[in-house]
Amino acid sequence: MTGLSSSPAAEQGPSRPGLGPRAAAVLVFGASAAVLVVEIVALRLLAPYLGLTLETSTMVIGIALTAIALGSWLGGRIADQVDPLRLLGPALGISGVVVALTPAVLRSTAEWAPALLILVAALTVLVPGALLSAVTPLVTKVCLTSLADTGTVVGRLSGIGTVGSIVGTVLTGFVLLSRLPVSGILMGLGALLVIASVPVSRRMRGRNGAPAALALALAAGGLAASVAPGGCDVETRYHCAQVVADPARDGGHTLVLDGVRHSYVDVDDPTHLEFTYVKAVASVADAAYPGNQPLTAHHLGGGGLTVPRYLAATRPGTRSVVSEIDGGVVRIDRERFGLAPGTGVDVRTEDGRLGLKRLGTGSLDLVVGDAFGGVSVPWHLTTVEALTEVRRVLAADGLYVANLIDHGDMSFAKAELATVGEVFEHVALLGEPTDVGLARSEEPVGGNVVVVASDRTVDLRAIQRALDARRTGWTIATGDALTSWTGGAPVLIDDHAPVDQLLQPHASPGRR
């Protein structure tokens, strides 16, 4: 019988260097953690180009699992044919170089060859993921010197690898992404992997390629930091954020999150509204509550706080509470857009739906929905249950106004209108005539539409006059026309809300 032996004398030949249990544990733990760090950070790196959608997350997770399976299988097969100690160093070093290169490669591909982005993204996750996943079977082969210990060794290393994956996940999600830019995380991880390959490579027979690999990794880091396009002004917990100055307006700035224009803010004139959908929201508030009396409002999603600033400027005494989940965006509001205490705008770093639960019943005049993850409304804010919470916090004559983005046949917008209609007595939709079903001879353009809902009758003529005064080109669909346009669209509930699938994934998002 060849291979493993139960005889202690046959456990290890004199020419083969050993690998102590601590070193084995560190290698398996670190490699497993690194795979999860790469997977999670890849989602953030791709969000500006593919959107932060369920499909993007599913794709990255699927590729990472494929890499783990492929690396484990190939690593085990190769370990039976080649001395594993000759492979561990190169596996760590090469994966480190690829990881360090990933920001530069992905951002350059997105800029200059977007058609290849998915393929390149798959390779940047698959290659290091497979190499790092091969570490566990390679180390296992080195540590297995007796059949009597097979279960103990395999079980111990499998458990250590799982713990490493957990630590990599928690560390990335709760610590790294909130404190370091995406490029910095990958460059640092790549350098650590290459450095770790140095002592392992010394066990190779007379060879050590680690210094050259380390130099390449450091060069890759410099390239990612200084050459690659698509850099962020700020890496927040959820977004790659940029603030772009408007050359045509001194105080004008656009807040860009993951490549999507989320807000336009004029720090000198909060009554200046740039995006058409914001003009529509302001038109609804102005028409539904004439006289500039102060309001109590809650905003689901903050961004640049354009609407809360407008209400504070045009309706002195208005109190706006904002639920903005991203503390980094709130910091931008304070540091770049001049948000200060005493302005009537109270921003809370919290999830919008959880924020609603803290509000008193019938306490609000207005709820504004403008929360987005990527280009879609977070699904848990679109359902009957969520809208029931909105209705609960509104006064009897209160108003719900929500911004939506959709394209193509507007499947998501139709489903959301059907859902809103399940909760509120009166519903209307504002948008381009082609997008709200009032110009059937033309294909929908897609983009932003605004939902208006209430249990009281709203003066739609006054809203239309306000829209026309701002030259939006938008119109209002309601009644039978809106019912016909919505058709048999599904009602979204917590148990089934396929928002990402209803949205058209290939459309180009925008704020108009």
C-alpha positions in Angstrom: 0.0 0.0 0.0 1.4 3.4 -0.9 0.5 6.9 0.4 -0.3 7.4 4.0 0.8 4.9 6.6 -0.4 4.2 10.1 3.2 3.5 11.1 4.8 6.4 13.0 8.1 5.6 11.4 6.7 6.3 8.0 5.0 9.6 8.9 7.6 11.9 7.3 10.7 11.4 5.2 13.9 13.2 6.2 14.1 15.2 2.9 10.7 16.8 3.3 10.4 19.8 5.6 7.5 19.8 8.0 4.8 22.4 8.7 4.0 22.9 12.4 0.3 22.9 13.6 0.4 26.6 14.4 1.8 27.6 11.0 -0.8 25.4 9.3 -3.6 27.0 11.3 -2.4 30.5 10.5 -2.1 29.7 6.7 -5.6 28.2 6.5 -7.2 30.9 8.7 -5.6 33.7 6.8 -6.3 32.3 3.3 -10.0 31.6 4.2 -10.4 35.1 5.6 -8.8 36.7 2.6 -11.3 35.0 0.2 -14.2 36.6 2.0 -12.5 40.0 2.2 -12.0 39.9 -1.6 -15.7 38.9 -2.2 -17.2 41.6 0.0 -14.9 44.4 -1.3 -15.6 43.3 -4.9 -19.2 44.1 -4.4 -18.3 47.7 -3.4 -15.8 48.0 -6.2 -18.4 47.0 -8.8 -21.4 49.0 -7.5 -20.6 52.2 -9.4 -20.6 50.3 -12.7 -23.1 47.4 -12.2 -25.3 48.9 -9.5 -25.8 47.6 -6.0 -28.5 45.1 -7.0 -29.5 41.5 -6.0 -28.2 40.3 -9.4 -24.7 41.9 -8.7 -24.5 40.4 -5.3 -25.7 37.0 -6.5 -23.1 37.1 -9.3 -20.2 37.9 -7.0 -21.2 35.4 -4.4 -21.6 32.7 -7.1 -18.2 33.4 -8.5 -16.6 33.3 -5.0 -18.3 30.0 -4.3 -17.1 28.7 -7.7 -13.6 29.8 -6.8 -13.7 28.1 -3.4 -15.0 24.8 -5.0 -12.5 25.0 -7.9 -9.5 25.8 -5.6 -10.4 23.1 -3.1 -10.7 20.4 -5.8 -7.7 21.3 -7.8 -5.6 22.0 -4.7 -6.4 18.5 -3.5 -5.6 16.8 -6.8 -2.3 18.7 -7.2 -1.3 18.1 -3.6 -1.3 14.4 -4.4 1.1 14.8 -7.3 3.5 17.6 -6.2 5.1 18.5 -3.0 2.5 20.9 -1.4 5.2 23.0 0.2 6.5 24.0 -3.2 3.0 25.4 -4.1 2.0 27.3 -1.0 4.3 30.2 -1.5 3.4 30.8 -5.1 -0.3 30.5 -4.3 -0.1 33.2 -1.7 2.2 35.5 -3.8 0.3 35.3 -7.0 -3.1 35.8 -5.3 -1.6 38.8 -3.5 -0.5 40.4 -6.8 -3.9 39.8 -8.4 -5.7 41.2 -5.4 -3.5 44.3 -5.3 -4.1 44.9 -9.1 -7.8 44.4 -8.9 -8.9 48.1 -8.3 -6.8 49.4 -11.2 -7.9 46.6 -13.5 -11.6 46.8 -12.8 -11.8 50.6 -12.9 -9.7 50.8 -16.1 -11.9 48.1 -17.7 -15.1 49.9 -16.6 -13.7 53.2 -18.1 -12.3 51.9 -21.4 -13.8 48.5 -22.1 -17.1 48.2 -20.2 -18.3 45.3 -22.3 -15.6 43.2 -20.7 -16.3 44.3 -17.2 -18.2 41.2 -16.0 -15.6 38.9 -17.5 -12.7 40.8 -15.9 -14.6 41.1 -12.6 -15.2 37.3 -12.6 -11.5 36.6 -13.1 -10.4 39.1 -10.4 -12.5 37.2 -7.9 -12.0 33.7 -9.4 -8.2 33.6 -9.7 -7.3 34.7 -6.1 -10.2 32.9 -4.7 -9.2 29.6 -6.2 -5.5 30.0 -5.3 -6.4 30.9 -1.7 -8.9 28.1 -1.4 -6.2 25.7 -2.6 -4.2 26.5 0.5 -6.4 24.4 2.8 -6.0 21.1 0.9 -2.3 21.8 0.4 -1.8 22.4 4.1 -3.9 19.4 4.9 -1.7 17.2 2.7 1.4 18.4 4.5 -0.2 17.8 7.9 -1.6 14.4 7.1 1.2 12.0 8.1 -0.8 9.2 9.5 -4.1 7.6 8.7 -4.9 7.4 12.4 -5.1 11.3 12.5 -7.0 11.9 9.3 -10.3 12.9 10.9 -8.6 15.1 13.5 -6.5 17.0 11.0 -9.1 17.5 8.4 -11.8 18.5 10.9 -9.4 20.9 12.7 -8.3 22.6 9.5 -11.8 22.8 8.1 -13.0 24.4 11.3 -10.2 26.9 11.3 -10.9 27.8 7.7 -14.6 28.4 8.6 -13.6 30.6 11.5 -11.3 32.5 9.2 -14.1 33.1 6.7 -16.3 34.4 9.5 -13.6 36.7 10.8 -13.0 38.0 7.3 -16.6 38.7 6.7 -17.2 40.5 10.1 -13.9 42.4 9.9 -14.7 43.7 6.4 -18.3 44.6 7.0 -18.0 46.2 10.4 -14.5 47.6 10.4 -12.5 47.8 7.1 -15.2 49.3 4.8 -16.1 52.0 7.4 -12.4 53.1 7.9 -10.5 52.4 4.7 -11.1 53.1 1.0 -11.7 50.0 -1.2 -8.4 50.4 -3.0 -6.6 50.6 0.3 -8.2 47.4 1.6 -7.3 45.4 -1.5 -3.8 46.9 -1.9 -3.1 46.2 1.8 -4.4 42.6 1.6 -2.4 42.0 -1.5 0.8 43.2 0.1 0.1 41.0 3.2 -0.4 37.9 1.1 2.8 38.5 -0.8 4.7 39.2 2.4 3.2 36.0 3.9 4.5 34.1 0.9 8.1 34.9 1.9 8.6 32.5 4.8 6.6 29.9 3.1 8.6 30.2 -0.1 11.8 29.6 1.9 10.8 26.0 2.3 11.1 25.6 -1.5 14.3 23.9 -2.6 16.7 26.7 -3.3 14.1 29.0 -4.8 12.5 32.2 -3.5 10.4 34.4 -5.9 8.8 36.4 -3.1 10.9 39.6 -3.4 10.0 40.0 -7.1 6.4 39.3 -6.3 6.4 41.8 -3.5 7.8 44.5 -5.8 5.1 43.7 -8.3 2.4 43.9 -5.7 3.7 47.3 -4.4 3.8 48.6 -8.0 0.3 47.4 -8.5 -0.8 49.3 -5.4 0.8 52.5 -6.7 -1.0 52.0 -10.0 -4.3 51.5 -8.3 -3.9 54.6 -6.2 -2.6 57.0 -8.8 -3.6 55.9 -12.3 -6.9 54.0 -12.2 -10.0 56.1 -13.0 -13.2 56.1 -10.8 -11.7 57.2 -7.5 -13.9 58.4 -4.7 -13.8 61.6 -2.7 -15.0 59.5 0.3 -15.5 55.8 0.8 -18.5 55.6 3.1 -19.9 52.5 4.7 -22.3 52.0 1.8 -21.1 54.1 -1.1 -18.3 55.4 -3.2 -19.1 59.1 -2.8 -18.0 62.1 -4.9 -18.9 65.8 -4.7 -18.8 67.4 -8.2 -18.8 71.2 -8.4 -21.1 72.8 -11.0 -19.0 75.1 -13.2 -22.1 77.0 -14.2 -23.2 77.8 -10.7 -21.0 79.0 -7.8 -22.8 77.2 -5.0 -23.9 74.2 -7.0 -22.7 70.7 -6.2 -23.8 67.3 -7.3 -23.5 64.4 -4.9 -22.6 61.2 -6.8 -23.0 57.9 -5.0 -21.7 54.8 -6.8 -21.6 56.6 -10.1 -25.2 57.8 -9.9 -26.2 61.4 -9.4 -28.2 61.4 -6.2 -28.6 65.0 -5.2 -27.9 68.5 -6.5 -27.3 71.1 -3.7 -26.9 74.8 -4.0 -25.3 75.7 -0.7 -26.0 79.4 -1.3 -29.6 79.1 -2.4 -31.6 76.1 -1.1 -34.6 77.1 -3.1 -32.7 76.4 -6.3 -33.9 72.9 -7.5 -32.0 71.3 -10.4 -33.4 67.8 -10.8 -36.9 67.5 -12.3 -38.1 65.0 -9.8 -37.1 67.3 -6.9 -39.1 70.1 -8.6 -42.1 67.7 -8.7 -41.8 66.9 -5.0 -41.6 70.6 -4.2 -44.6 71.2 -6.5 -46.7 68.7 -4.6 -45.8 70.2 -1.2 -46.4 73.7 -2.4 -49.8 72.8 -3.9 -51.0 70.5 -1.2 -50.1 72.9 1.6 -50.5 76.4 0.2 -49.6 79.5 2.3 -46.1 78.4 3.3 -47.2 77.3 6.7 -44.6 75.1 8.6 -44.8 71.4 8.3 -43.7 68.3 10.2 -42.0 66.0 7.7 -40.1 62.8 7.7 -37.7 61.9 4.9 -36.8 58.3 4.0 -33.3 58.8 2.6 -31.3 61.9 2.9 -28.6 62.2 0.2 -27.8 65.9 -0.1 -30.9 66.9 1.8 -32.2 69.0 -1.0 -35.9 68.7 -0.2 -35.5 69.3 3.6 -33.4 72.4 2.9 -36.1 73.7 0.5 -38.8 73.2 3.0 -36.8 74.9 5.7 -36.1 77.9 3.4 -39.6 78.3 2.1 -41.6 77.3 5.2 -39.8 78.8 8.3 -40.5 76.7 11.3 -40.7 73.4 9.4 -39.3 70.5 11.2 -37.8 67.8 9.0 -36.5 64.5 10.4 -34.3 62.5 8.0 -33.5 58.8 8.2 -30.2 58.4 6.3 -28.6 55.0 6.8 -25.1 56.1 5.6 -23.2 58.1 8.2 -20.6 58.9 5.6 -23.2 60.8 3.5 -24.3 62.7 6.6 -20.7 63.8 7.2 -20.6 65.1 3.6 -23.8 67.0 4.3 -22.2 68.7 7.3 -18.7 69.2 6.0 -19.3 70.0 2.4 -22.9 71.2 2.2 -23.0 73.3 5.4 -25.6 71.4 7.4 -25.7 72.9 10.8 -27.8 72.5 14.0 -30.8 74.8 14.3 -31.7 74.7 10.6 -34.9 72.7 11.2 -33.3 69.5 9.7 -32.6 66.7 12.1 -30.6 63.8 10.4 -30.6 60.4 12.1 -28.2 57.7 10.9 -30.7 54.8 10.8 -32.6 52.5 8.5 -35.7 54.3 7.1 -38.2 51.6 8.1 -36.8 51.3 11.6 -37.0 55.1 11.8 -40.7 55.0 10.9 -41.4 52.7 13.8 -40.1 55.3 16.3 -42.5 57.9 15.1 -45.8 58.7 16.8 -49.1 57.8 15.1 -50.6 60.7 13.2 -47.7 62.9 13.9 -46.6 64.0 10.4 -47.9 66.2 7.6 -45.6 64.8 5.0 -43.5 61.7 4.4 -41.0 61.9 1.5 -39.5 58.7 0.1 -36.2 59.1 -1.6 -34.1 56.2 -0.4 -32.0 54.3 -2.9 -29.6 51.4 -2.8 -27.9 51.7 -6.2 -30.7 52.6 -8.6 -33.6 50.9 -6.8 -35.6 51.7 -3.7 -34.6 49.2 -0.9 -37.2 46.5 -1.2 -38.3 46.7 2.4 -39.5 50.3 1.9 -41.8 49.3 -1.0 -44.2 46.8 0.5 -47.7 46.9 1.9 -46.3 46.5 5.4 -43.9 49.4 5.0 -46.5 51.7 3.5 -48.9 50.8 6.3 -46.3 52.2 8.6 -46.1 55.4 6.5 -49.9 55.7 6.7 -49.8 55.2 10.4 -47.4 58.1 11.1 -49.3 60.5 8.8 -52.1 62.8 10.0 -55.5 62.3 8.5 -54.8 64.8 5.8 -51.1 63.8 5.5 -49.3 63.2 2.3 -46.9 60.5 1.1 -44.6 61.5 -1.8 -42.0 59.1 -3.2 -39.4 59.2 -5.9 -39.0 56.0 -8.0 -36.7 55.1 -10.9 -37.7 52.6 -13.6 -37.2 51.9 -17.3 -38.5 49.7 -20.1 -42.0 48.6 -19.5 -41.9 50.2 -16.0 -42.7 47.0 -14.3 -41.4 48.1 -10.9 -43.2 51.4 -11.0 -46.5 49.7 -11.9 -46.1 47.2 -9.0 -45.3 50.0 -6.5 -48.4 51.9 -7.7 -50.5 48.8 -7.2 -49.0 48.4 -3.7 -49.6 52.1 -2.8 -53.2 51.7 -4.0 -53.7 48.9 -1.5 -52.9 51.2 1.4 -54.0 54.7 0.4 -57.4 55.9 -0.9 -56.1 58.4 -3.4 -53.0 57.8 -5.6 -51.5 59.8 -8.5 -48.4 59.4 -10.6 -46.3 62.3 -11.9 -43.8 62.0 -14.8 -43.2 62.2 -18.5 -46.4 61.5 -20.4 -44.7 58.5 -22.0 -43.7 57.1 -18.7 -47.0 57.4 -16.9 -49.1 55.8 -19.7 -50.6 59.1 -21.1 -48.8 58.9 -24.5 -49.4 55.3 -25.6 -48.1 55.9 -29.1 -44.6 56.2 -27.8 -42.2 53.9 -26.0 -41.5 54.9 -22.3 -38.3 56.8 -21.9 -37.8 55.7 -18.3 -36.1 57.5 -15.4 -37.7 59.2 -12.4 -41.4 59.2 -11.6 -43.0 60.5 -8.4 -45.9 58.9 -6.5 -48.4 61.0 -4.5 -50.7 59.2 -2.1 -53.1 60.3 0.6 -56.4 59.4 2.3 -57.7 62.9 1.5 -58.4 64.4 -1.9 -55.4 66.3 -3.3 -55.8 69.3 -5.7 -54.2 67.8 -8.7 -54.9 70.8 -10.8 -52.9 73.0 -8.4 -50.0 70.4 -8.6 -50.1 70.5 -12.4 -50.0 74.3 -12.4 -46.9 74.1 -10.1 -45.3 71.6 -12.4 -46.0 73.8 -15.4 -44.6 76.9 -13.6 -41.3 75.1 -13.1 -41.3 73.9 -16.7 -40.9 70.3 -15.9 -42.8 68.9 -18.8 -44.4 66.4 -16.5 -48.1 65.5 -16.2 -50.3 63.6 -13.8 -51.9 60.2 -14.2 -54.7 59.2 -11.9 -58.1 57.4 -11.7 -59.0 55.0 -14.6 -56.0 56.1 -16.6 -53.6 55.1 -13.8 -55.5 51.9 -13.1 -55.3 50.9 -16.8 -51.6 51.7 -16.9 -50.9 49.6 -13.8 -52.8 46.7 -15.2 -52.4 43.4 -13.3 -49.1 44.4 -11.6 -48.3 42.4 -8.5 -48.7 43.9 -5.0 -45.4 43.9 -3.1 -45.4 42.4 0.4 -42.7 41.6 2.9 -43.0 37.9 1.9 -42.5 38.6 -1.8 -41.0 41.8 -3.1 -38.8 41.1 -6.2 -37.8 44.7 -6.7 -34.5 44.0 -8.4 -36.1 41.6 -10.9 -38.9 44.0 -11.8 -36.4 46.8 -12.5 -34.8 46.9 -16.0 -31.1 46.1 -15.2 -29.6 47.3 -18.5 -31.0 50.9 -18.4 -28.8 53.8 -17.7 -30.0 55.5 -14.4 -30.1 59.2 -14.0 -31.6 62.1 -12.1 -33.6 64.4 -14.2 
